[in-house]
Amino acid sequence: KNPAMSAASFKLYGEPHSVSTLPVIMTAVEGGVAYEMVEVTLEKGEHLAPDFRKLNPMHCVPTIDDNGFVLWEARAICKYLCGKYGLPDHFYPKDLQKRAACDMALDFHQGIYYPRITFKVLYPACGWVPKYSEKEMQEAERELNEDIWPAMQRMIEMSGGGPLMGGEKPNLADFQFGVHLLTTIGRCPDSFVAKHAGLTAYLAAIKARCSKWETYMTSHVTEFFSPSGPVSTFHDLPE
């Protein structure tokens, strides 16, 4: 169980250090919701165990079991927790336009930032996919500078001037970006992401406005920023 909280409200299946599970942990911890962490280690193939496949036929993490209600996909889980447990409104605002802006940022992170930046910079460094060519990385950097970062700036401006996509306080999109930026910058300090002044300032603003940041990020930093990292080679991944 999360040591910082009392009786668990739901079970969270996943890896505490993973970029997929951490946004759910952030949402719960920053919102003061208790949970029981059930570790499912992908590198050991534990997500393929019969009991877990019965719980979630897609056998992916994170997955939650909230008193018999099972849900997977991190963004859906975070939205559910906001509604079920009455988390702070700035996480996922009730105001129609603010919520739409948060949804847009979440979709943008999943559909644009994650596959075009995180996947190309962080994943090869962790050995999860083969390295991209120099030309492909140059194109990714160009796209970040010319398209992705300007779009992120506009989303921050839409919040009323920032410094976050949630304005003065973080929303669910800030949680997603915060996890990916911390991991990518820490694991890939020489990358164009780590050298991007706008992204590093944005990450610093997220960290400064998450009061319990150290509670859930300590083990993540230790696991991911070690010399070998969580997975050392591409072939270590289970088939």
Secondary structure by P-SEA (a helix, b strand, c coil): cccccccccbbbbcccccccaaaaaaaaaaabbbbbbbcccccccccccaaaaaaccccccccccccccccccaaaaaaaaaaacccccccccccaaaaaaaaaaaaaaacccccccccccccccccccccccaaaaaaaaaaaaccaaaaaaaaaaaaccccccccccccaaaaaaaaaaaaaaaacccccccccaaaaaaaaaaaaacccccccaaaaaaacccccccccccccccc
